């Protein structure tokens, strides 16, 4: 795509004058950079070739590069800010004088910088993250003269945010138990008169600690009190983490995203139905079922969620399976599960019955991800603790997850792993896919992908000889008897350790050419270390 932009100098001058008027009362000291060019510098810089990119597009790109999970947890990437400060003066001026750039307010900012962000945000809608996850109360050994306490800094930030409540679009509020139940917090919320937040679209409310059962009612009252202080008719997203808010205190008809905990040990269908009844517009639903111990296995009706596409649940795998069976979700595309140490067998109920085409499976401890492409896209992600070398290894969990399923319409499989696996795992694993035409075995080096320092450990390697048992390619009863394309990706060939494997692989290819019960096979090496044309030619293999 070619970018073309035609902008007159008069139009540029008009835009600059408007921005200067809006920012005339704003202090030009930047908390993120060391310099901001003056207006003369901007006028000179505006003649550079960088003006070929429109300012609004550039700002959107910058926000995507700098803010992470910006709706609720804005985090500024320091490296990106350094890059920003090193660009031409025109773009530095444009960004640092754009209110939308300052509208993402992370909690970790020092109080003075926090206030600078609020001033520079102008009239932009705010994305605010407020966190207080430590002890909140009288401090011991604190002198009257000195820097303010963490409690005082948090209250100061809260007071400033409450003054701008009419501009808050997304609010993430994280509180410790002592902060949630403190009279200080209640007083400041009460002093704000009304904390109606008219344009609030998303509210994430977290409580970070456990409390004694005897304090349950006190905690619920405190949670409800804080929650009701941030009301909005525009609310579309509610995320409750460690917080229990009765359904009567919020309306679900307009919600598209909902995350709630269910705390009844003996959960009944009626309670689940009352929680989700009327959620006809939900696109995302997250259920915390960690405290649930029982749920009815047989129900007379299901809960309709006609627009739901993403379901996330955590708890005992058996409970998750039963709850899933009570939901009517015709458009579901993505499922995320956290099962703890419970057996993965019931999770097999989440898999589509007769998928076709391509399947991607990734084992990235402690996660297992399966992504189906046909007849409709569907992905399942399972997070489960494991113990290496035991029955709880991710590879054994994967085999148990697939259970007795036989996917005879899956013709293409990409299997990637971030750790080494035992070759004895493959025969049972591949037996679930008897009609494979294409198989890709890939290694994902987590150390390399996350980046490492010059003094850090060397990247991990996965030897190609450990990726597959050549006997699977020669046997007429093997699940790979129909295989026509075998791809090795990001594996390593080390000589002389891999010499015997390459020769056996070459012999297996020749063997399949003369055996009518076996399909001809082509082998390809993608991004594999140590693989050269000369090496493959010596071993009788053709480099693809």
ZIJOGI-V824130 format. One record per residue. N is the residue number from 1. RES is the residue in one small letter. NEAR is the number of other ideal C-beta (glycine too) atoms within 8 Angstrom. Layout:
n:N res:RES near:NEAR
n:N res:RES near:NEAR
This chain:
n:1 res:x near:2
n:2 res:x near:3
n:3 res:x near:6
n:4 res:x near:4
n:5 res:x near:8
n:6 res:x near:4
n:7 res:x near:8
n:8 res:x near:6
n:9 res:x near:6
n:10 res:x near:6
n:11 res:x near:8
n:12 res:x near:11
n:13 res:x near:8
n:14 res:x near:8
n:15 res:x near:9
n:16 res:x near:12
n:17 res:x near:8
n:18 res:x near:8
n:19 res:x near:10
n:20 res:x near:10
n:21 res:x near:7
n:22 res:x near:8
n:23 res:x near:10
n:24 res:x near:6
n:25 res:x near:3
n:26 res:x near:8
n:27 res:x near:5
n:28 res:x near:5
n:29 res:x near:6
n:30 res:x near:9
n:31 res:x near:8
n:32 res:x near:7
n:33 res:x near:10
n:34 res:x near:4
n:35 res:x near:7
n:36 res:x near:11
n:37 res:x near:9
n:38 res:x near:6
n:39 res:x near:7
n:40 res:x near:6
n:41 res:x near:10
n:42 res:x near:13
n:43 res:x near:8
n:44 res:x near:8
n:45 res:x near:13
n:46 res:x near:10
n:47 res:x near:5
n:48 res:x near:8
n:49 res:x near:4
n:50 res:x near:10
n:51 res:x near:11
n:52 res:x near:6
n:53 res:x near:9
n:54 res:x near:7
n:55 res:x near:9
n:56 res:x near:6
n:57 res:x near:8
n:58 res:x near:12
n:59 res:x near:13
n:60 res:x near:8
n:61 res:x near:8
n:62 res:x near:12
n:63 res:x near:12
n:64 res:x near:7
n:65 res:x near:7
n:66 res:x near:10
n:67 res:x near:10
n:68 res:x near:7
n:69 res:x near:8
n:70 res:x near:10
n:71 res:x near:8
n:72 res:x near:12
n:73 res:x near:10
n:74 res:x near:12
n:75 res:x near:8
n:76 res:x near:11
n:77 res:x near:9
n:78 res:x near:6
n:79 res:x near:6
n:80 res:x near:11
n:81 res:x near:12
n:82 res:x near:8
n:83 res:x near:8
n:84 res:x near:14
n:85 res:x near:11
n:86 res:x near:5
n:87 res:x near:8
n:88 res:x near:8
n:89 res:x near:10
n:90 res:x near:12
n:91 res:x near:11
n:92 res:x near:15
n:93 res:x near:13
n:94 res:x near:11
n:95 res:x near:12
n:96 res:x near:10
n:97 res:x near:9
n:98 res:x near:11
n:99 res:x near:11
n:100 res:x near:9
n:101 res:x near:12
n:102 res:x near:13
n:103 res:x near:11
n:104 res:x near:11
n:105 res:x near:15
n:106 res:x near:10
n:107 res:x near:9
n:108 res:x near:4
n:109 res:x near:10
n:110 res:x near:5
n:111 res:x near:10
n:112 res:x near:7
n:113 res:x near:9
n:114 res:x near:12
n:115 res:x near:9
n:116 res:x near:12
n:117 res:x near:12
n:118 res:x near:12
n:119 res:x near:8
n:120 res:x near:11
n:121 res:x near:14
n:122 res:x near:9
n:123 res:x near:5
n:124 res:x near:10
n:125 res:x near:8
n:126 res:x near:14
n:127 res:x near:13
n:128 res:x near:10
n:129 res:x near:12
n:130 res:x near:13
n:131 res:x near:8
n:132 res:x near:12
n:133 res:x near:7
n:134 res:x near:6
n:135 res:x near:5
n:136 res:x near:13
n:137 res:x near:7
n:138 res:x near:3
n:139 res:x near:7
n:140 res:x near:4
n:141 res:x near:3
n:142 res:x near:6
n:143 res:x near:4
n:144 res:x near:3
n:145 res:x near:3
n:146 res:x near:5
n:147 res:x near:3
n:148 res:x near:6
n:149 res:x near:8
n:150 res:x near:7
n:151 res:x near:12
n:152 res:x near:8
n:153 res:x near:10
n:154 res:x near:12
n:155 res:x near:11
n:156 res:x near:10
n:157 res:x near:12
n:158 res:x near:11
n:159 res:x near:10
n:160 res:x near:11
n:161 res:x near:13
n:162 res:x near:11
n:163 res:x near:6
n:164 res:x near:10
n:165 res:x near:12
n:166 res:x near:7
n:167 res:x near:11
n:168 res:x near:14
n:169 res:x near:10
n:170 res:x near:15
n:171 res:x near:13
n:172 res:x near:12
n:173 res:x near:11
n:174 res:x near:12
n:175 res:x near:14
n:176 res:x near:13
n:177 res:x near:12
n:178 res:x near:9
n:179 res:x near:12
n:180 res:x near:13
n:181 res:x near:8
n:182 res:x near:10
n:183 res:x near:5
n:184 res:x near:9
n:185 res:x near:14
n:186 res:x near:10
n:187 res:x near:8
n:188 res:x near:12
n:189 res:x near:12
n:190 res:x near:6
n:191 res:x near:6
n:192 res:x near:11
n:193 res:x near:4
n:194 res:x near:4
n:195 res:x near:11
n:196 res:x near:7
n:197 res:x near:12
n:198 res:x near:8
n:199 res:x near:11
n:200 res:x near:15
n:201 res:x near:10
n:202 res:x near:15
n:203 res:x near:14
n:204 res:x near:13
n:205 res:x near:14
n:206 res:x near:11
n:207 res:x near:14
n:208 res:x near:9
n:209 res:x near:7
n:210 res:x near:3
n:211 res:x near:8
n:212 res:x near:4
n:213 res:x near:5
n:214 res:x near:4
n:215 res:x near:8
n:216 res:x near:8
n:217 res:x near:6
n:218 res:x near:8
n:219 res:x near:13
n:220 res:x near:9
n:221 res:x near:8
n:222 res:x near:11
n:223 res:x near:14
n:224 res:x near:11
n:225 res:x near:10
n:226 res:x near:14
n:227 res:x near:13
n:228 res:x near:8
n:229 res:x near:9
n:230 res:x near:13
n:231 res:x near:9
n:232 res:x near:12
n:233 res:x near:4
n:234 res:x near:9
n:235 res:x near:15
n:236 res:x near:9
n:237 res:x near:14
n:238 res:x near:14
n:239 res:x near:13
n:240 res:x near:11
n:241 res:x near:11
n:242 res:x near:8
n:243 res:x near:11
n:244 res:x near:8
n:245 res:x near:12
n:246 res:x near:6
n:247 res:x near:8
n:248 res:x near:3
n:249 res:x near:8
n:250 res:x near:8
n:251 res:x near:6
n:252 res:x near:12
n:253 res:x near:8
n:254 res:x near:9
n:255 res:x near:14
n:256 res:x near:9
n:257 res:x near:13
n:258 res:x near:13
n:259 res:x near:13
n:260 res:x near:11
n:261 res:x near:12
n:262 res:x near:13
n:263 res:x near:6
n:264 res:x near:9
n:265 res:x near:8
n:266 res:x near:6
n:267 res:x near:13
n:268 res:x near:9
n:269 res:x near:9
n:270 res:x near:6
n:271 res:x near:10
n:272 res:x near:14
n:273 res:x near:9
n:274 res:x near:8
n:275 res:x near:9
n:276 res:x near:12
n:277 res:x near:8
n:278 res:x near:6
n:279 res:x near:12
n:280 res:x near:9
n:281 res:x near:9
n:282 res:x near:15
n:283 res:x near:9
n:284 res:x near:13
n:285 res:x near:14
n:286 res:x near:11
n:287 res:x near:13
n:288 res:x near:13
n:289 res:x near:14
n:290 res:x near:8
n:291 res:x near:10
n:292 res:x near:13
n:293 res:x near:7
n:294 res:x near:8
n:295 res:x near:12
n:296 res:x near:8
n:297 res:x near:4
n:298 res:x near:4
n:299 res:x near:8
n:300 res:x near:3
n:301 res:x near:4
n:302 res:x near:8
n:303 res:x near:11
n:304 res:x near:6
n:305 res:x near:13
n:306 res:x near:8
n:307 res:x near:9
n:308 res:x near:14
n:309 res:x near:9
n:310 res:x near:12
n:311 res:x near:14
n:312 res:x near:12
n:313 res:x near:15
n:314 res:x near:12
n:315 res:x near:14
n:316 res:x near:11
n:317 res:x near:14
n:318 res:x near:9
n:319 res:x near:14
n:320 res:x near:16
n:321 res:x near:12
n:322 res:x near:11
n:323 res:x near:14
n:324 res:x near:11
n:325 res:x near:9
n:326 res:x near:11
n:327 res:x near:11
n:328 res:x near:8
n:329 res:x near:8
n:330 res:x near:5
n:331 res:x near:8
n:332 res:x near:11
n:333 res:x near:9
n:334 res:x near:11
n:335 res:x near:13
n:336 res:x near:10
n:337 res:x near:15
n:338 res:x near:9
n:339 res:x near:15
n:340 res:x near:10
n:341 res:x near:6
n:342 res:x near:8
n:343 res:x near:7
n:344 res:x near:13
n:345 res:x near:9
n:346 res:x near:10
n:347 res:x near:15
n:348 res:x near:11
n:349 res:x near:8
n:350 res:x near:9
n:351 res:x near:12
n:352 res:x near:6
n:353 res:x near:4
n:354 res:x near:5
n:355 res:x near:15
n:356 res:x near:9
n:357 res:x near:11
n:358 res:x near:11
n:359 res:x near:15
n:360 res:x near:10
n:361 res:x near:13
n:362 res:x near:11
n:363 res:x near:15
n:364 res:x near:11
n:365 res:x near:8
n:366 res:x near:7
n:367 res:x near:10
n:368 res:x near:14
n:369 res:x near:12
n:370 res:x near:11
n:371 res:x near:11
n:372 res:x near:12
n:373 res:x near:9
n:374 res:x near:8
n:375 res:x near:4
n:376 res:x near:5
n:377 res:x near:7
n:378 res:x near:12
n:379 res:x near:11
n:380 res:x near:13
n:381 res:x near:12
n:382 res:x near:13
n:383 res:x near:9
n:384 res:x near:14
n:385 res:x near:7
n:386 res:x near:11
n:387 res:x near:7
n:388 res:x near:5
n:389 res:x near:4
n:390 res:x near:7
n:391 res:x near:4
n:392 res:x near:10
n:393 res:x near:11
n:394 res:x near:12
n:395 res:x near:11
n:396 res:x near:10
n:397 res:x near:14
n:398 res:x near:12
n:399 res:x near:10
n:400 res:x near:10
n:401 res:x near:13
n:402 res:x near:10
n:403 res:x near:7
n:404 res:x near:3
n:405 res:x near:8
n:406 res:x near:6
n:407 res:x near:9
n:408 res:x near:7
n:409 res:x near:9
n:410 res:x near:14
n:411 res:x near:10
n:412 res:x near:11
n:413 res:x near:13
n:414 res:x near:10
n:415 res:x near:12
n:416 res:x near:15
n:417 res:x near:13
n:418 res:x near:10
n:419 res:x near:7
n:420 res:x near:5
n:421 res:x near:9
n:422 res:x near:5
n:423 res:x near:8
n:424 res:x near:6
n:425 res:x near:11
n:426 res:x near:11
n:427 res:x near:10
n:428 res:x near:8
n:429 res:x near:12
n:430 res:x near:13
n:431 res:x near:8
n:432 res:x near:10
n:433 res:x near:12
n:434 res:x near:9
n:435 res:x near:9
n:436 res:x near:15
n:437 res:x near:10
n:438 res:x near:11
n:439 res:x near:13
n:440 res:x near:12
n:441 res:x near:13
n:442 res:x near:13
n:443 res:x near:13
n:444 res:x near:11
n:445 res:x near:11
n:446 res:x near:9
n:447 res:x near:10
n:448 res:x near:9
n:449 res:x near:7
n:450 res:x near:6
n:451 res:x near:4
n:452 res:x near:8
n:453 res:x near:4
n:454 res:x near:3
n:455 res:x near:3
n:456 res:x near:6
n:457 res:x near:5
n:458 res:x near:3
n:459 res:x near:8
n:460 res:x near:8
n:461 res:x near:10
n:462 res:x near:12
n:463 res:x near:12
n:464 res:x near:14
n:465 res:x near:8
n:466 res:x near:7
n:467 res:x near:10
n:468 res:x near:9
n:469 res:x near:7
n:470 res:x near:10
n:471 res:x near:7
n:472 res:x near:13
n:473 res:x near:15
n:474 res:x near:10
n:475 res:x near:8
n:476 res:x near:7
n:477 res:x near:4
n:478 res:x near:11
n:479 res:x near:11
n:480 res:x near:10
n:481 res:x near:11
n:482 res:x near:9
n:483 res:x near:13
n:484 res:x near:9
n:485 res:x near:10
n:486 res:x near:13
n:487 res:x near:13
n:488 res:x near:14
n:489 res:x near:12
n:490 res:x near:10
n:491 res:x near:16
n:492 res:x near:10
n:493 res:x near:13
n:494 res:x near:8
n:495 res:x near:8
n:496 res:x near:4
n:497 res:x near:7
n:498 res:x near:13
n:499 res:x near:9
n:500 res:x near:7
n:501 res:x near:10
n:502 res:x near:14
n:503 res:x near:10
n:504 res:x near:9
n:505 res:x near:13
n:506 res:x near:11
n:507 res:x near:9
n:508 res:x near:12
n:509 res:x near:13
n:510 res:x near:9
n:511 res:x near:10
n:512 res:x near:13
n:513 res:x near:7
n:514 res:x near:5
n:515 res:x near:8
n:516 res:x near:3
n:517 res:x near:5
n:518 res:x near:11
n:519 res:x near:9
n:520 res:x near:7
n:521 res:x near:13
n:522 res:x near:8
n:523 res:x near:11
n:524 res:x near:9
n:525 res:x near:12
n:526 res:x near:8
n:527 res:x near:4
n:528 res:x near:13
n:529 res:x near:7
n:530 res:x near:10
n:531 res:x near:9
n:532 res:x near:7
n:533 res:x near:6
n:534 res:x near:6
n:535 res:x near:12
n:536 res:x near:13
n:537 res:x near:10
n:538 res:x near:6
n:539 res:x near:11
n:540 res:x near:9
n:541 res:x near:11
n:542 res:x near:5
n:543 res:x near:9
n:544 res:x near:6
